Amino acid sequence: MAVGLSDSLPVLHPVAGIRLAVASAGIRSGKIGRNDLVLIELAGGAACAAVFTRNAFCAAPVVVARRHLEHSPLYLLINSGNANAGTGAAGLAAAEHSCAAVAKLAGCRAEQVLPFSTGVIGEPLPVERIASALPALNASLAADGWPQAARAIMTTDTVPKAVSRQLEIEGCLVTITGIAKGSGMIHPNMATMLSYVATDAAIDRVLLQQMLQRAVDQSFNCITVDGDTSTNDACVLMATGVSAVRVSKGGHAAAEFQAALDAVMCELAQMVIRDGEGATKFMTIAVTGGRDEAECRRVADTVALSPLVKTAFFASDPNWGRILAAVGRAGVVDMDLQRVVIHLGDVCIVRDGGRAASYTEAQGAAVMKQQEITVSIDLGRGQARAQVWTCDFSYDYVKINAEYRS
Amino acid sequence: MAVGLSDSLPVLHPVAGIRLAVASAGIRSGKIGRNDLVLIELAGGAACAAVFTRNAFCAAPVVVARRHLEHSPLYLLINSGNANAGTGAAGLAAAEHSCAAVAKLAGCRAEQVLPFSTGVIGEPLPVERIASALPALNASLAADGWPQAARAIMTTDTVPKAVSRQLEIEGCLVTITGIAKGSGMIHPNMATMLSYVATDAAIDRVLLQQMLQRAVDQSFNCITVDGDTSTNDACVLMATGVSAVRVSKGGHAAAEFQAALDAVMCELAQMVIRDGEGATKFMTIAVTGGRDEAECRRVADTVALSPLVKTAFFASDPNWGRILAAVGRAGVVDMDLQRVVIHLGDVCIVRDGGRAASYTEAQGAAVMKQQEITVSIDLGRGQARAQVWTCDFSYDYVKINAEYRS
């Protein structure tokens, strides 16, 4: 079960100017069953920003969505069950076809539809099944469709992931509501981290893209389960402008909105880790005292990705030697072991080049029993910092990834 | 059980000018039991080269051995059961003390003794136990001690690892015999990859170091189990010069010797992978068609280290999507998916941007059943190549690393 999460969703405030609908199109099996198709409609004049996977082999829908993003999107079409990745020219045609089908129904241009897919790699996308489901989907668009959408985009996720916040800016209520899926960062097979966040504030596209990038850098770009990134990752931020609040660059409103957006995306990103494949522990790796952020991040990533560290956490083993060795191989030039201080929770485990004199195994074991653990690493050579969130490495990680597809 | 290896050792030819002895010093538990101490004696005038871990936090014996290497080493003292790592100033003193104890017995200088340790990190090295065992150890030095030494340096290894070759150079017989330990590249906890290789050829120290570096680059530097490198890794090459053969730079003899040395080290390195923690499969990741060796190596490492790829191999699942996605995130600039061709054994699985048209799941499954599998990845953009050896990721990897110490 996901660390600190449950199957129930919080209240998800509708976002004025956004309507959603879900349907079962039988995408994977051909049989109608769980919902696997989501349509999101944006009010005319809404701004839309997005970031996509950096994997060189991105899926067909990513290629198409990236291109369509320039054309003032009015619809997002998301399917689960099939990633439409590694599908060559036919895959691109399939993604274009789905967009055209939405456009025909809705009376817009195909370029105003962004396609997203998540699921098995390398299988042809069954466009005809999607097309058949579209009329009913289009007819059932509603402002309160967020919870159903959060569930319909799930693949190997064990719980739906959604966050909703309201804040007052210049005396007006502004809503931010978002959903995400992903259970592991990330499965190239049952692929993908996807997230859709919307607000009713008015924000122009250029600023919206900057705000999204900043929020992503501090949230989805700070999580890792296994270091594997997907061919389909995407995060979309929509601003309908239906509320009376305009957020402009550099203003007070922008700072307030950015802070709220950061918080929403951060919570969504952490949910992905809490539901990481086989996760039994949620770990924060916080590195301070580096010369620059890049070296702090390198240390945090190395510790977070070390299979030896991750299995030790699964075993609740306060194995400080593994953490120290991971710090040591992170490639930080001229690191001085004597200055490195490592804490497990509040307990100092490494100081003066080895195990802290004050440390006892009982202290370490007490921290390790917890489900949520912070590892703090002070490099003692500067003022920079970075942190990442990750989960442990359990039998179930191997089980899920070895048995999936079999 | 290790892939393709057994507990029995091949014939290990003695190397003229090298004597070895083993003893049980009860290093870990204080109780006399399995052998955990090895002394290797070099004939006067022998040359000695070594490469060590690049981990910024290297263990005390590595610091001392690196310093002593300049002083014409006559003895190597190796203990298993305790890594003497993360032990601060006391650890350095302990390593120096063991060298001094050997020197006193043998009548040489302490600087002529190289210390090596492998085992648990962060525990004080019990120097007195080592010192007590030394007189008997010194008295039992013998030329045929290689098999016992191969077993005494083991920690989590399931089988001993040794290779011996003889070749004729300029009409004279030359012997190369070597041993290695390591079961995972590498355990920072029950730490370390160690290897000791000796020859009776005469080779000056500078050339010997170059030859060692080249052999290591093509062997131990091409293996990976989990990406974790140890604080204690070391590989030593000794040339006693007792045979009549002199190997000089650039000569025909040098080429022949290097080829034989490369083969010996390659076999030792592969043995470490075959005995990788929890390994059920031995995989060669061969990348060709890159613009330079560095990008080929980056792709090979990314595939070899991907937990998703490794668990798929454990499950015998021909999951080409995971391999493709790992290639895609290796950070190769401007990679063109359309030109990438991937083979699993002899079966083409990826071509023209997706699953090869000729591919069938049955073909992939047939290859996946084998214990030794080559993944060939042609990037289609140049002439460079690189390859690494790795193993799969099984329940037992998690078990070994989660339960060790508990």
Chai-1 contact restraints between the chains, C-beta under 6 A:
chainA,res_idxA,chainB,res_idxB,connection_type,confidence,min_distance_angstrom,max_distance_angstrom,comment,restraint_id
A,N55,B,G328,contact,1.0,0.0,6.0,A-B,restraint_1
A,N55,B,R329,contact,1.0,0.0,6.0,A-B,restraint_2
A,A56,B,G328,contact,1.0,0.0,6.0,A-B,restraint_3
A,A56,B,M335,contact,1.0,0.0,6.0,A-B,restraint_4
A,F57,B,L324,contact,1.0,0.0,6.0,A-B,restraint_5
A,F57,B,G328,contact,1.0,0.0,6.0,A-B,restraint_6
A,F57,B,L337,contact,1.0,0.0,6.0,A-B,restraint_7
A,G86,B,G321,contact,1.0,0.0,6.0,A-B,restraint_8
A,G86,B,L324,contact,1.0,0.0,6.0,A-B,restraint_9
A,G86,B,G354,contact,1.0,0.0,6.0,A-B,restraint_10
A,T87,B,G354,contact,1.0,0.0,6.0,A-B,restraint_11
A,G88,B,D352,contact,1.0,0.0,6.0,A-B,restraint_12
A,G88,B,G353,contact,1.0,0.0,6.0,A-B,restraint_13
A,G88,B,G354,contact,1.0,0.0,6.0,A-B,restraint_14
A,I121,B,G321,contact,1.0,0.0,6.0,A-B,restraint_15
A,G122,B,G321,contact,1.0,0.0,6.0,A-B,restraint_16
A,G122,B,R355,contact,1.0,0.0,6.0,A-B,restraint_17
A,P188,B,G321,contact,1.0,0.0,6.0,A-B,restraint_18
A,P188,B,R322,contact,1.0,0.0,6.0,A-B,restraint_19
A,P188,B,A325,contact,1.0,0.0,6.0,A-B,restraint_20
A,N189,B,G321,contact,1.0,0.0,6.0,A-B,restraint_21
A,N189,B,R322,contact,1.0,0.0,6.0,A-B,restraint_22
A,D226,B,P307,contact,1.0,0.0,6.0,A-B,restraint_23
A,D228,B,S306,contact,1.0,0.0,6.0,A-B,restraint_24
A,D228,B,L308,contact,1.0,0.0,6.0,A-B,restraint_25
A,T229,B,R329,contact,1.0,0.0,6.0,A-B,restraint_26
A,T231,B,A325,contact,1.0,0.0,6.0,A-B,restraint_27
A,S306,B,D228,contact,1.0,0.0,6.0,A-B,restraint_28
A,P307,B,D226,contact,1.0,0.0,6.0,A-B,restraint_29
A,L308,B,D228,contact,1.0,0.0,6.0,A-B,restraint_30
A,L308,B,N401,contact,1.0,0.0,6.0,A-B,restraint_31
A,T311,B,V398,contact,1.0,0.0,6.0,A-B,restraint_32
A,T311,B,N401,contact,1.0,0.0,6.0,A-B,restraint_33
A,T311,B,A402,contact,1.0,0.0,6.0,A-B,restraint_34
A,F314,B,A402,contact,1.0,0.0,6.0,A-B,restraint_35
A,A315,B,A402,contact,1.0,0.0,6.0,A-B,restraint_36
A,A315,B,S406,contact,1.0,0.0,6.0,A-B,restraint_37
A,D317,B,R405,contact,1.0,0.0,6.0,A-B,restraint_38
A,D317,B,S406,contact,1.0,0.0,6.0,A-B,restraint_39
A,G321,B,G86,contact,1.0,0.0,6.0,A-B,restraint_40
A,G321,B,I121,contact,1.0,0.0,6.0,A-B,restraint_41
A,G321,B,G122,contact,1.0,0.0,6.0,A-B,restraint_42
A,G321,B,P188,contact,1.0,0.0,6.0,A-B,restraint_43
A,G321,B,N189,contact,1.0,0.0,6.0,A-B,restraint_44
A,R322,B,P188,contact,1.0,0.0,6.0,A-B,restraint_45
A,R322,B,N189,contact,1.0,0.0,6.0,A-B,restraint_46
A,L324,B,F57,contact,1.0,0.0,6.0,A-B,restraint_47
A,L324,B,G86,contact,1.0,0.0,6.0,A-B,restraint_48
A,A325,B,P188,contact,1.0,0.0,6.0,A-B,restraint_49
A,A325,B,T231,contact,1.0,0.0,6.0,A-B,restraint_50
A,G328,B,N55,contact,1.0,0.0,6.0,A-B,restraint_51
A,G328,B,A56,contact,1.0,0.0,6.0,A-B,restraint_52
A,G328,B,F57,contact,1.0,0.0,6.0,A-B,restraint_53
A,R329,B,N55,contact,1.0,0.0,6.0,A-B,restraint_54
A,R329,B,T229,contact,1.0,0.0,6.0,A-B,restraint_55
A,M335,B,A56,contact,1.0,0.0,6.0,A-B,restraint_56
A,L337,B,F57,contact,1.0,0.0,6.0,A-B,restraint_57
A,G353,B,G88,contact,1.0,0.0,6.0,A-B,restraint_58
A,G354,B,G86,contact,1.0,0.0,6.0,A-B,restraint_59
A,G354,B,T87,contact,1.0,0.0,6.0,A-B,restraint_60
A,G354,B,G88,contact,1.0,0.0,6.0,A-B,restraint_61
A,R355,B,G122,contact,1.0,0.0,6.0,A-B,restraint_62
A,Y395,B,Y395,contact,1.0,0.0,6.0,A-B,restraint_63
A,Y395,B,V398,contact,1.0,0.0,6.0,A-B,restraint_64
A,V398,B,T311,contact,1.0,0.0,6.0,A-B,restraint_65
A,V398,B,Y395,contact,1.0,0.0,6.0,A-B,restraint_66
A,V398,B,V398,contact,1.0,0.0,6.0,A-B,restraint_67
A,N401,B,L308,contact,1.0,0.0,6.0,A-B,restraint_68
A,N401,B,T311,contact,1.0,0.0,6.0,A-B,restraint_69
A,A402,B,T311,contact,1.0,0.0,6.0,A-B,restraint_70
A,A402,B,F314,contact,1.0,0.0,6.0,A-B,restraint_71
A,A402,B,A315,contact,1.0,0.0,6.0,A-B,restraint_72
A,R405,B,D317,contact,1.0,0.0,6.0,A-B,restraint_73
A,S406,B,A315,contact,1.0,0.0,6.0,A-B,restraint_74
A,S406,B,D317,contact,1.0,0.0,6.0,A-B,restraint_75
